[in-house]
C-alpha cells in the first residue's frame, strides 16, 4: 500500500517564476527534515543491498581518488575533490529517487528499476541540470587550485605529513582553510538552491530544467531556515560518511538520496490531477537469502 503523507494544507507561495507557478510550495520546519530522513532510512532498510550496489562507486571512487592524488602529486586537491562531489550528488542519486517513488506508489522497488529513470520523459532536462552541476564542480576545482597556488605557490607537497603541517601550523595554511571553505560554501549554496527539489520534480512531474531550477529557488526563498539546516545536515553526514576512506558513503549517500525524495514531497504540493500511469504489480517480498539471484529476475521466470 502506498504511503500516505499527513502534511499540513499547503499555502501557495506568493513568489512565482514563469511556468513554474503551477508548482505550489509548502512551508516546512525542522520536524519535516527529521521525518524526511526517517523515511529515507526506511527506504534504505527496505532495499539495502540494492542501494549499496547503486552507490558502491562512491567508496571505490574515493579509494581511486586517494591513490591518484598520491601518485600524481596533487595532494592539495584531495579535499576539494572530495567536497566537490557533493555538488553533483543530486544528479547521481536519480536512481534512488526512482526507487523511493516506486515504493511510495506501492510498486516493486528493486535495483534494476533504478535504470527506469533513463526512460523518463524529462530525462533530457535532468541531464541538462546534471551538466550544469558538473560544470559547477569543474569551476570549483579550478578555483580551489587557484586559491592554493595563490597561497603556497606552485611547489607541490612532498608528503601527507608535510602537507598537513603546512596547512595546519602556518598562517598561510589557516588562510587557505578560511578562504577555501568560504568559497566552497558559496558553490555549495548555489548547488543547493538550484537542485534541492529539481531532480525529484522533473522525475515526478516531468518539469523542464528551468521550471525545476525556479521551483527549487522558490522553495529556498519560502523556507530559508529549513533549507539552510538541510544543507548543514547533508554536509555533516557526508563528512561522517567519508571517514574512513569514503566507505561510509555506501550508507550515507542512499539514505540522503531517498530522504531528498521525501523532502521534495513535503516541500512541493502534489499534483491534484496526476497523469494516469499503469503501476507494475508487486511481486512479493524479497529476502536477503535471494541475493544476488534477486538482481537477475529473468533467471526466475521458469520457476514454478
C-alpha positions, 0 to 999 in steps of 0.5 A: 500500500502506498504511503500516505503523507499527513502534511499540513494544507499547503499555502501557495507561495506568493513568489512565482517564476514563469511556468513554474507557478503551477508548482505550489510550495509548502512551508516546512520546519525542522520536524519535516527534515527529521521525518524526511530522513526517517523515511529515507532510512526506511527506504534504505532498510527496505532495499539495502543491498540494492542501494549499496550496489547503486552507490558502491562507486562512491567508496571505490571512487574515493579509494581511486581518488586517494591513490591518484592524488598520491601518485600524481602529486596533487595532494592539495586537491584531495579535499576539494575533490572530495567536497566537490562531489557533493555538488553533483550528488543530486544528479547521481542519486536519480536512481534512488529517487526512482526507487523511493517513488516506486515504493511510495506508489506501492510498486516493486522497488528493486535495483534494476528499476533504478535504470527506469529513470533513463526512460523518463520523459524529462530525462533530457532536462535532468541531464541538462541540470546534471551538466550544469552541476558538473560544470559547477564542480569543474569551476570549483576545482579550478578555483580551489587550485587557484586559491592554493597556488595563490597561497603556497605557490606552485611547489607541490607537497612532498608528503601527507605529513608535510602537507598537513603541517603546512596547512595546519601550523602556518598562517598561510595554511589557516588562510587557505582553510578560511578562504577555501571553505568560504568559497566552497560554501558559496558553490555549495549554496548555489548547488543547493538552491538550484537542485534541492527539489529539481531532480525529484520534480522533473522525475515526478512531474516531468518539469523542464530544467528551468521550471525545476531550477525556479521551483527549487529557488522558490522553495529556498526563498519560502523556507530559508531556515529549513533549507539552510539546516538541510544543507548543514545536515547533508554536509555533516553526514557526508563528512561522517560518511567519508571517514574512513576512506569514503566507505561510509558513503555506501550508507550515507549517500542512499539514505540522503538520496531517498530522504531528498525524495521525501523532502521534495514531497513535503516541500512541493504540493502534489499534483491534484490531477496526476497523469494516469500511469499503469503501476507494475504489480508487486511481486512479493517480498524479497529476502536477503537469502535471494541475493544476488539471484534477486538482481537477475529476475529473468533467471526466475521466470521458469520457476514454478 
